[in-house]
């Protein structure tokens, strides 16, 4: 495990301390969770961009052509 020295504006530090306390966790746990969440968001974005490059309009149209035309179920109607 690594140690990280972090400088935060007092107002942000106060808010983090308040939120961590409300959640019953330490400031360290709060920051670790926040960093993990943001990292996950960036990794998901990168993954979706890479997957998007594998697609094409032709593949999309081919897949869509396989869908049968029928009315939606009653619970799916708008």
N, C-alpha and C positions, 0 to 999 in steps of 0.2 A: 504494500500500500504506500502511496506517496503523500507527502505533505505539500500543501499549497498555501502560500501567503497571499491574501487577497485584500485589496483596498476597496472599500465601498464608501459612498457618501453616507454621512450620518443618517439622513432621512431613510435611505434604503435599508441600512443596517437595522434601524429601529423597526421598520415594517417587517423585515425578515424575522427578527426576534419575536415580534408580536404574533405573526402567523405561525411560526414554529411552536410557540407556547400554546396557542389555541388548538393546535393539532396534537399537542402532547409529545412533541419530538424535539430533539436538539437542533440548534442552528446548523450544525454540521450535517445532520440527516436531511434537513430541509434543502440545503444547498446541493448535496449529492443527488437528491431526488430531482431537483430543478435542472441540474446539468444533464442527468440521464434522460430526462424528458426532452430537452432541447436537442441532445445528440440523436435521439431516436427520430425526431422530426426531420433533421438534416439527412440522416441515413435513409429514411423513407423517401424523401424527395429525390435523392440520388438514385435509389432503386427504381422509382417510377419513371424517372427520366431515361435510365438505361433500358427499361422494358419498353418504353414508348418508341425508342429508336428501332426496336425489332419489328414494329408494326408497319402496316401500310394500308392505304385506302382499299387496295385490292383485297387484302386479307379480311378487312372489315366487311366489305360488301359480300364476299364469299360466305362469311359466317352469318351475316344477316339474311342471306338468301335461303338459309336452312330453316329459318323460323317460319312456322306455319301461321297462316292468317286466321285468327279466331278472336272472338270477343274475350276481354278479360273476365276473370271470375268476378262475381258480384262484389266481393269485399275489396277488390282492387280497382273498382271504377271510381272515377272522380265525381 
